[in-house]
Amino acid sequence: AGSMGNDQLQLLQYQFDELEQLNLKAQEYEDLHDALKSASHAQELIQNIDFAMAVLGNDEANTEQQLTSVINKLKHSRGYDFASICQMLDEALININEAQNELQDVADNIDNDPEKLNEIENRLEQITHIARKQQVMPELLFQHHLDLQNTLSTHANLASEQENLNKELASATENYRSLAASLSKQRQSSAAQLSNNITSIIKDLGLPEAQFSISVEHAADQPPKSNGNDHVEFLIVANKGQSPQPLNKTASGGELSRISLAIEVSIQQTQNQQQSFIFDEVDTGIGGATAEKVGHIMQQLSLHNQVFAVTHLPQVAGHAHDHLLVSKSSKGQYTTSAINHLTHEQRVQELARMSGGQTITEATLAQAREFLKTGS
């Protein structure tokens, strides 16, 4: 019913209105048929009774008169005694009179109304005509009327429900647009502050000329989405004189890691949610004081989060709370990797190796202890 076209709906409405005007009652067609049969039988009964009454007593040469004449003739006859025969004929005459009376009673009780018969025939013709138009058997026309009523009622309810849903959708959309616009303003305000914080951090991470910015463009005409109608993009200016470029298209792997670190640190400053982070060689292309700052920043991030850092710089590793050494070894055609959790003294040895290579000296050991002291 919900997918009916206008033409089909108009046809059903026309058929329903036609049946409403017909005002057919339940079982009316069947009752009219029975009444028509009874009326037809009444005509035949009346004709037969009229014939019998005429023969028995109404016609000039009726049975009653003839029988009376016979009795009179026999009673006045001479030469033979017809008394017993006359008695039988008198009894027959009495029976004929009684039969006439009963026939008259039957005739009086027969409903023989030609006008009523005509009304029945006209009503049946009216019902049959509508049934033919609507291609329904006459005895099924009443149920067809109910079915049309249910179909049209269902369609009306669906149309009303759809109208209500459209109103709710329009209201919800308007409310969404308002909330999305408010969210966009908050994002634009937060984007400026967050951009400044991130820029400040990445300058300490070996990108002194970098300028980080967050572009927030509101597209009010776009379809609603769960996260609003903003197009948010991270932009970076790596060197002076350059125009802002998308972060994912401009930054190298090492730069991207450091910028990601700066982003996470800035976000964590405003949140209490604990997370896990993995930084893969975030220290690529840096060293010295910059590496020291990278290690310190990751250490600050790890105070309320879990941070894994893959690094080759002792300045970064020295800031870790735990040190896992990943090593590889080959035997024949096979290469295996191993991960060992280092003790404090083993960390000193490993940091010294990371500082000075395979040859470990007192100087590199002293420097390793200094890294651990600085990072603690």
C-alpha positions in Angstrom: 0.0 0.0 0.0 2.9 2.4 0.7 4.2 2.1 -2.8 1.0 2.7 -4.7 1.0 5.2 -7.5 -1.5 8.0 -7.8 -3.4 6.3 -10.6 -3.9 3.1 -8.6 -4.8 5.0 -5.5 -7.4 7.0 -7.4 -8.9 3.9 -8.9 -9.2 2.2 -5.4 -10.7 5.4 -4.0 -13.3 5.5 -6.9 -14.2 1.8 -6.3 -14.6 2.4 -2.6 -16.8 5.5 -3.0 -19.0 3.5 -5.5 -19.4 0.7 -2.9 -20.1 3.3 -0.2 -22.9 4.6 -2.3 -24.2 1.1 -2.9 -24.3 0.6 0.9 -24.3 -3.2 0.6 -24.9 -5.1 3.8 -23.4 -8.3 4.9 -25.3 -11.3 3.5 -27.6 -8.9 1.6 -26.9 -10.5 -1.8 -27.6 -14.0 -0.5 -30.8 -12.9 1.3 -32.1 -11.1 -1.8 -31.6 -14.3 -3.8 -33.5 -16.3 -1.3 -36.3 -13.7 -1.3 -36.4 -13.7 -5.1 -36.9 -17.5 -5.1 -39.7 -17.3 -2.5 -41.4 -14.5 -4.5 -41.1 -16.6 -7.7 -42.7 -19.6 -5.9 -45.5 -17.4 -4.6 -46.5 -16.5 -8.1 -46.7 -20.2 -9.1 -48.7 -21.0 -5.9 -51.2 -18.3 -6.5 -51.8 -19.4 -10.0 -52.3 -23.0 -9.0 -54.7 -22.1 -6.1 -56.7 -19.8 -8.4 -57.1 -22.7 -10.9 -58.2 -25.1 -8.1 -60.6 -22.6 -6.7 -62.1 -22.0 -10.1 -62.6 -25.6 -10.8 -64.0 -26.4 -7.4 -66.4 -23.5 -6.9 -65.7 -20.2 -8.7 -66.4 -21.0 -12.4 -70.0 -21.3 -13.7 -69.6 -25.0 -14.4 -67.7 -25.7 -11.2 -67.4 -29.0 -9.5 -69.5 -27.9 -6.5 -72.5 -26.9 -8.6 -72.3 -30.0 -10.8 -72.1 -32.2 -7.8 -75.1 -30.5 -6.2 -77.0 -31.0 -9.4 -76.1 -34.7 -9.5 -77.3 -35.1 -5.9 -80.6 -33.4 -6.6 -81.2 -35.5 -9.7 -80.5 -38.8 -7.8 -82.7 -37.9 -4.9 -85.7 -37.3 -7.1 -85.2 -40.4 -9.2 -87.7 -43.2 -9.1 -87.3 -46.9 -9.4 -84.0 -47.1 -7.4 -82.9 -46.0 -4.0 -79.8 -43.7 -4.3 -79.7 -42.8 -0.6 -76.3 -44.3 0.1 -74.8 -42.8 -3.0 -76.2 -39.4 -2.3 -74.8 -39.6 1.2 -71.3 -40.2 -0.2 -71.8 -37.3 -2.6 -72.9 -35.1 0.2 -69.7 -36.0 2.1 -67.7 -35.2 -1.0 -69.4 -31.9 -1.3 -68.5 -31.1 2.3 -64.8 -32.0 1.7 -64.8 -29.8 -1.4 -66.1 -26.9 0.7 -63.4 -27.5 3.4 -60.7 -27.8 0.7 -61.8 -24.5 -0.8 -61.6 -22.8 2.7 -58.1 -24.2 3.3 -57.0 -23.1 -0.2 -58.3 -19.6 0.5 -56.4 -19.6 3.8 -53.2 -20.5 2.0 -53.7 -17.9 -0.6 -54.4 -15.2 2.1 -51.0 -16.0 3.8 -48.9 -15.9 0.6 -46.8 -12.7 0.3 -47.5 -11.7 -3.2 -46.3 -8.1 -3.6 -45.4 -7.4 -7.2 -43.8 -4.0 -6.2 -41.6 -5.8 -3.6 -40.6 -8.3 -6.2 -39.6 -5.5 -8.5 -37.5 -3.9 -5.8 -35.7 -7.2 -5.1 -34.9 -7.6 -8.8 -33.7 -4.0 -9.2 -31.5 -4.3 -6.1 -29.9 -7.5 -7.4 -29.3 -5.9 -10.8 -27.6 -3.0 -9.1 -25.3 -5.2 -7.1 -24.5 -7.4 -10.1 -23.7 -4.4 -12.2 -21.2 -3.0 -9.7 -19.7 -6.4 -9.2 -19.1 -6.7 -13.0 -17.5 -3.2 -13.1 -15.1 -4.1 -10.3 -14.5 -7.6 -11.6 -15.6 -9.3 -8.4 -18.1 -12.1 -7.8 -21.4 -10.5 -6.4 -21.3 -12.7 -3.3 -17.7 -11.4 -2.6 -18.6 -7.7 -3.1 -19.2 -6.9 0.6 -15.7 -8.4 1.6 -14.2 -6.5 -1.3 -15.6 -3.3 0.1 -13.9 -4.1 3.5 -10.6 -4.9 1.8 -10.7 -1.6 0.0 -11.4 0.2 3.2 -8.5 -1.5 4.9 -6.1 -0.8 2.0 -7.0 2.9 1.8 -6.9 3.3 5.6 -3.4 1.7 5.7 -2.2 4.0 2.9 -3.7 7.0 4.7 -1.9 6.0 7.9 1.4 5.5 6.1 1.0 8.8 4.4 0.3 10.5 7.7 3.2 8.7 9.3 5.5 9.6 6.5 4.4 13.3 6.8 5.2 13.1 10.5 8.6 11.5 9.9 9.4 14.2 7.3 8.6 16.8 9.9 10.8 15.0 12.4 13.5 14.7 9.9 13.3 18.4 9.0 13.4 19.3 12.7 16.3 16.9 13.4 18.2 18.2 10.3 17.8 21.8 11.5 18.9 20.8 15.0 21.9 19.0 13.5 22.9 22.0 11.3 22.8 24.2 14.4 24.9 21.7 16.4 27.3 21.2 13.5 27.8 24.9 13.1 28.4 25.3 16.9 30.9 22.4 16.8 32.7 23.9 13.8 33.2 27.2 15.7 34.6 25.3 18.7 36.9 23.4 16.4 38.1 26.5 14.7 38.8 28.1 18.1 40.5 24.9 19.4 42.4 24.5 16.2 44.2 27.8 16.6 45.3 27.1 20.2 46.3 23.5 19.3 48.3 24.7 16.3 50.3 27.1 18.4 51.0 24.4 21.0 52.1 21.8 18.4 54.3 24.4 16.6 56.0 25.3 19.9 56.7 21.6 20.5 58.0 20.7 17.1 60.4 23.6 17.1 62.1 21.9 20.0 62.1 18.6 18.1 64.6 19.6 15.4 62.1 21.5 13.2 63.0 25.1 14.1 61.4 26.7 11.0 58.2 24.6 11.0 54.8 26.1 11.3 51.9 23.7 12.1 48.3 24.7 11.4 44.9 23.0 11.4 42.5 24.0 8.6 38.8 23.7 9.5 36.3 24.3 6.7 32.6 24.1 7.4 30.5 22.6 4.6 26.9 23.3 5.7 25.3 22.0 2.5 26.8 18.5 2.9 24.7 15.5 4.1 24.8 15.1 7.9 27.6 12.9 9.3 28.2 11.6 12.8 31.3 13.8 13.2 29.9 17.0 11.8 30.2 18.8 8.4 33.8 20.0 8.7 36.7 19.2 6.5 39.7 19.1 8.8 43.3 19.0 7.5 46.7 19.2 9.2 49.0 21.5 7.3 52.8 22.1 7.8 55.3 24.7 6.6 58.6 23.0 7.0 60.8 26.0 5.9 60.5 29.7 5.6 59.0 31.0 2.4 56.9 27.9 1.7 53.1 27.7 1.7 51.2 25.4 4.0 51.0 21.8 2.6 49.0 18.8 3.7 51.0 17.0 6.4 50.6 13.5 4.9 52.0 14.7 1.5 54.9 16.8 2.7 56.6 15.5 5.9 59.2 12.8 5.7 58.9 9.7 7.9 61.1 11.1 10.7 59.3 14.5 10.6 55.9 12.8 10.6 56.9 10.8 13.7 58.0 13.9 15.6 55.0 15.9 14.5 52.8 13.0 15.6 54.5 13.0 18.9 53.9 16.7 19.3 50.2 16.3 18.3 49.7 13.5 20.9 51.5 15.5 23.6 49.3 18.5 22.9 46.1 16.5 22.9 47.0 14.7 26.1 47.5 18.0 27.9 43.7 18.5 27.6 42.6 14.8 28.2 42.7 12.3 30.9 42.1 9.2 28.7 44.9 6.7 28.8 46.2 5.3 25.5 49.0 3.3 24.0 51.5 4.8 21.5 54.2 3.3 19.3 56.8 5.6 17.8 59.0 4.1 15.2 62.4 5.9 14.9 60.9 9.2 15.8 64.5 10.4 16.3 65.6 9.9 12.7 67.8 12.8 11.5 68.3 14.4 14.9 70.8 14.1 17.7 72.3 16.0 20.6 70.0 18.4 22.5 67.1 17.7 20.1 67.3 14.0 20.8 67.4 14.9 24.5 64.1 16.9 24.2 62.5 14.1 22.2 63.3 11.7 25.0 62.0 14.1 27.6 58.7 14.7 25.7 58.0 11.0 25.3 58.8 10.5 29.0 56.2 13.1 29.9 53.7 11.4 27.6 54.3 8.1 29.3 53.4 9.4 32.7 49.7 8.7 32.0 50.0 6.5 28.9 51.9 3.5 27.6 54.6 4.5 25.1 56.8 2.3 23.0 59.6 3.9 21.1 61.9 2.2 18.6 65.2 4.3 18.8 68.9 4.2 18.1 69.7 7.2 20.2 70.9 6.8 23.8 69.5 10.2 24.7 66.0 8.9 23.9 66.5 5.4 25.4 67.9 6.9 28.6 64.5 8.5 29.4 62.6 5.2 29.2 61.4 3.5 32.3 62.2 0.1 30.8 64.6 -0.9 28.1 63.9 -3.9 25.7 66.9 -4.9 23.5 66.0 -6.3 20.1 68.7 -8.4 18.6 69.1 -10.7 15.6 71.2 -13.8 15.1 71.8 -16.1 12.1 72.4 -19.8 12.1 72.7 -21.5 8.8 69.8 -20.5 6.6 67.8 -19.1 9.5 67.6 -15.7 11.2 66.0 -15.3 14.5 65.1 -12.2 16.6 65.2 -12.0 20.3 63.9 -9.4 22.8 65.5 -9.1 26.2 64.4 -6.9 29.1 67.6 -5.2 30.4 68.6 -4.7 34.0 70.0 -1.4 35.1 73.6 -2.4 34.6 72.8 -4.0 31.2 71.1 -0.7 30.2 74.4 1.1 31.1 76.3 -1.3 28.8 73.8 -0.9 26.0 73.6 2.9 26.1 77.4 3.0 26.1 77.4 0.8 23.0 74.8 3.0 21.4 77.0 6.0 22.1 80.4 4.7 21.1 79.9 1.6 19.0 81.2 -1.9 19.9 84.2 -0.5 21.8 83.0 0.4 25.3 85.2 2.8 27.3 85.0 4.4 30.7 84.0 7.6 28.9 81.1 6.0 27.1 80.0 4.2 30.3 80.1 7.5 32.2 78.1 9.1 29.5 75.6 6.2 29.6 75.1 6.7 33.3 74.6 10.4 32.7 71.9 9.6 30.1 70.1 7.5 32.7 70.5 10.1 35.4 69.2 12.8 33.1 66.3 10.7 32.0 65.3 9.5 35.5 
